[in-house]
Structure formats: structure tokens, C-alpha cells
Amino acid sequence: ISIERKSSPKNINQTSASTIKIFIGIEAYRQVEEGILSENDVEEDIYLMLRNSDNEATDRLIDLIGDNNIDKSSKNVGRTIYKITGKNRTVLYTKMNQIGKTNLTNAKDLNEGLIAIYDGEIVNEDHSKKMIKAMANNTTTSKFKLLGKLPKGAIGLNKSGEYPDGGIENDSAIIDVGDSVFAISFLNEHPGPVSHKYGDQAIAMQNLGKRISEAYMKFDKDNK
């Protein structure tokens, strides 16, 4: 678990599932801004990837950002990740619909990736807003992960990742509670299959999002 203002020193690499799509979107728009890719070729797939977690759209983007070479795609995404985080903990190894080495990420890296989008640190404001809109319109997991029990007055956007049969349930979110905005990520690997929407992991994420949001609200109220 990582929260933007305080992160555990025990942050470790874990299976990314679809959360790595945050960085694929940033890299694709970075290449658009540098004239490497055409915006017309990537815009719809970035939206589908971040809104619907569409794996086919993601794989098309992976091909484009690496000239159909997964090693080149990995290096390009890796450079962008390093620019954001200063670390090499999050790694793209394999396309979404292929069997291969597991893609890895880190809760703190995901927070920093979302913050980079929110603050427009790597790509311009227009492209950042398009990624924010896609994640804010997410209908796949927003109701039962970190955003599932937000208190009144809090709103958020998220990019999740899961492989229930493999015990993987992840989520990364930006939550706005009015006076404060924070990033929070939850990565969990269980040794066996889990219930995707109704298991202990989903309940833990909902409670975490709710309680941290309430804590920020109380802090802001007490310090006005």
C-alpha cells in the first residue's frame, strides 16, 4: 500500500496486471508530442485502455510505441517510468494478451505516475486531461475498489488491475476531497484465487479509500 504523503519503506515490486497501463498511456502521448506517433493513431486506444481496461487496445499501443518490438516498447516505457520515479521498479515485459514474463509495478510508482498525469508533468495539459477523463469515466472497477465507499464530497478516478484466479487485486487512484487531493495505491497478491468483487481484498480497498478520505477531510477541517 502506498499513499502519496507517506509511503512504507517496505514497498516492493508486485504483479502489475492492468495498472501498468497508466505508464503506457503516458509514453504513447509523449511520443505524440515528440512527433513519433500520430495522435489519430493512439487517442481512441488510450481512451479504451484507461476507461475500459481494453487489452486489445493496450497491445496495439505497445506495438506502436516500440515499432512492433516488445523489447523496444519496454525500454521506451522504462525511460518514461524512470523520468517520473527515478527508479527501475516498474517494468513492462509482456503484452496483455500474451503469455510471458510477468509485468511488475510498485505502489509508490503508481502514485507518482498518477500524480504526473494529474499535474501534467510529462505530457501537456490537454493530453493529461484526456487520460484523467478516461479514468474518471471508468465503469469497470470504480464501484468496488478504492473508490467504492468514498464519503460524501469526495470524488476520484482510478486504474485498477486484477487476475482473480491468480490472487491479484490492484488499484491506484487519485481522490479529491475538496481542499486536498491525494494519490493512493493498493497492490495485493493472495496465494490462491480470490472473489473479484466481493472478497476480502475488495472490502479492504473500499474501507481504505473511505478512511483515508475521511482522515484528509478531518485534517483539512481542523486546519482551516
C-alpha positions in Angstrom: 0.0 0.0 0.0 1.3 3.5 -0.8 -0.2 6.9 0.0 1.2 10.0 -1.7 2.2 11.8 1.5 3.7 8.8 3.3 5.0 5.5 1.8 6.0 2.3 3.5 9.8 1.6 3.4 8.7 -2.0 2.5 7.4 -1.0 -0.9 8.2 -4.0 -3.2 7.6 -4.9 -6.8 4.5 -6.9 -7.4 2.5 -8.1 -10.4 1.1 -5.1 -12.1 -1.8 -6.6 -14.0 -3.5 -3.7 -15.8 -2.2 -0.9 -13.6 0.9 -0.6 -15.8 -1.4 0.9 -18.5 -1.0 4.2 -16.7 2.6 4.4 -17.9 1.7 3.0 -21.4 -0.7 5.9 -21.8 1.9 8.5 -20.7 4.5 7.1 -23.1 2.1 7.0 -26.0 1.2 10.7 -25.6 4.8 11.6 -25.1 5.6 10.1 -28.5 2.8 12.0 -30.0 4.2 15.3 -28.6 7.6 14.4 -30.0 6.2 13.7 -33.4 7.0 10.0 -33.3 3.3 8.9 -33.4 0.2 10.4 -34.8 -2.5 11.4 -32.3 -5.1 9.9 -34.5 -3.5 6.5 -34.3 -3.4 6.4 -30.5 -6.1 8.6 -29.0 -9.0 6.1 -29.1 -6.9 3.2 -27.9 -5.6 5.2 -25.0 -9.2 6.1 -24.0 -10.3 2.4 -24.3 -7.3 1.2 -22.4 -7.8 3.6 -19.4 -11.6 3.7 -19.4 -12.4 0.0 -20.2 -9.0 -1.6 -19.5 -9.2 -2.9 -23.0 -6.3 -5.4 -23.5 -6.5 -5.4 -27.3 -6.3 -1.6 -27.4 -3.3 -1.8 -25.0 -1.5 -4.3 -27.1 -1.9 -2.1 -30.2 -0.4 0.8 -28.2 2.5 -1.4 -27.1 3.2 -2.3 -30.7 3.1 1.4 -31.8 5.4 2.7 -29.0 8.0 0.1 -29.8 7.8 -0.3 -33.6 6.3 -3.8 -33.1 9.3 -4.8 -30.9 8.4 -5.6 -27.3 12.0 -5.0 -26.1 11.9 -1.6 -27.6 8.5 -0.9 -26.1 9.8 -2.0 -22.7 12.8 0.3 -23.0 10.7 3.3 -24.1 8.2 2.8 -21.3 11.0 2.2 -18.8 12.7 5.5 -19.7 9.4 7.4 -19.0 8.9 5.5 -15.7 12.4 6.3 -14.6 11.9 10.0 -15.5 8.8 10.0 -13.2 10.1 7.8 -10.4 13.9 7.8 -10.6 13.6 4.0 -10.2 13.5 0.9 -12.3 10.9 -1.0 -10.3 8.0 -0.9 -12.7 8.7 -2.9 -15.8 6.8 -3.9 -19.0 7.9 -7.3 -20.1 4.9 -8.7 -22.0 1.8 -7.7 -23.9 -1.5 -8.0 -22.2 -2.8 -10.9 -24.3 0.4 -12.9 -24.4 1.9 -15.4 -22.1 5.3 -14.4 -20.8 7.3 -12.8 -18.0 5.0 -11.0 -15.5 4.9 -7.3 -15.8 5.8 -5.6 -12.5 5.0 -2.5 -10.6 5.3 -0.8 -7.2 2.6 1.1 -5.3 4.7 4.2 -4.9 5.5 4.2 -8.7 1.8 4.0 -9.5 1.1 7.0 -7.2 3.8 9.0 -8.9 2.5 8.0 -12.3 -1.0 9.3 -11.5 0.4 12.5 -10.0 2.5 13.0 -13.1 -0.7 12.8 -15.2 -2.7 15.0 -12.7 0.0 17.7 -12.6 0.8 17.5 -16.3 4.5 16.7 -15.6 5.4 14.6 -18.6 2.8 15.3 -21.2 0.9 18.5 -21.9 -2.3 19.6 -20.2 -4.6 18.6 -23.0 -3.2 15.0 -23.1 -3.2 14.8 -19.3 -6.8 15.9 -19.2 -7.8 13.2 -21.7 -6.2 10.5 -19.6 -7.9 11.9 -16.5 -11.2 11.9 -18.2 -10.8 8.3 -19.4 -10.0 7.1 -15.9 -12.7 9.2 -14.3 -15.2 7.6 -16.7 -14.1 4.1 -15.7 -17.1 1.8 -15.1 -15.2 -1.5 -14.7 -13.9 -1.2 -11.1 -14.7 2.2 -9.6 -17.7 0.9 -7.6 -15.9 -1.8 -5.7 -12.3 -0.9 -5.1 -10.7 2.2 -3.6 -13.5 4.4 -4.8 -16.3 2.1 -3.7 -17.2 3.7 -0.4 -16.0 7.3 -0.7 -17.6 9.7 1.8 -19.9 12.4 0.6 -18.0 15.2 -1.0 -15.1 13.0 -2.3 -14.6 12.1 -5.9 -12.0 10.1 -7.6 -10.5 8.4 -10.7 -8.7 5.1 -10.8 -6.9 2.5 -12.8 -7.1 -1.0 -11.5 -5.6 -4.3 -12.4 -6.7 -7.8 -11.5 -6.2 -11.5 -12.1 -8.6 -13.1 -9.6 -7.7 -16.7 -10.5 -4.1 -15.8 -9.6 -5.0 -13.9 -6.4 -4.2 -10.5 -7.9 -6.3 -7.4 -7.0 -4.7 -4.0 -7.5 -6.0 -0.4 -7.7 -4.5 3.0 -8.0 -6.5 6.2 -7.5 -6.5 9.9 -7.3 -9.0 11.1 -4.7 -10.2 14.7 -4.4 -11.8 15.6 -1.0 -12.3 19.3 -1.6 -9.3 21.0 -0.1 -6.9 18.1 -0.6 -6.1 15.8 -3.5 -4.1 12.6 -2.9 -2.9 9.5 -4.7 -3.3 6.1 -3.1 -2.4 2.6 -4.5 -3.2 -0.9 -3.2 -1.4 -4.0 -4.5 -2.3 -7.4 -3.2 -1.3 -10.9 -4.1 -3.1 -13.8 -2.5 -1.6 -17.3 -2.8 -4.9 -18.6 -4.3 -7.9 -17.5 -6.3 -10.0 -14.6 -4.9 -13.5 -13.3 -5.3 -13.1 -10.4 -7.7 -15.9 -8.0 -6.5 -16.9 -9.3 -3.1 -13.8 -10.8 -1.5 -11.7 -9.6 1.4 -9.4 -7.6 -0.9 -12.2 -5.6 -2.4 -13.6 -4.9 1.1 -10.2 -3.8 2.4 -9.7 -1.4 -0.6 -13.2 0.1 -0.1 -12.5 0.7 3.6 -9.0 2.1 3.0 -10.3 4.6 0.4 -13.1 5.6 2.7 -11.0 6.0 5.9 -8.1 7.8 4.2 -10.5 10.2 2.6 -12.2 10.9 5.9 -8.9 11.5 7.5 -7.9 14.1 4.9 -11.3 15.7 5.3 -10.9 15.9 9.1 -7.4 17.3 8.7 -8.5 20.0 6.3 -11.4 21.0 8.5 -9.3 21.1 11.6 -6.6 23.2 9.9 -8.8 25.9 8.3 
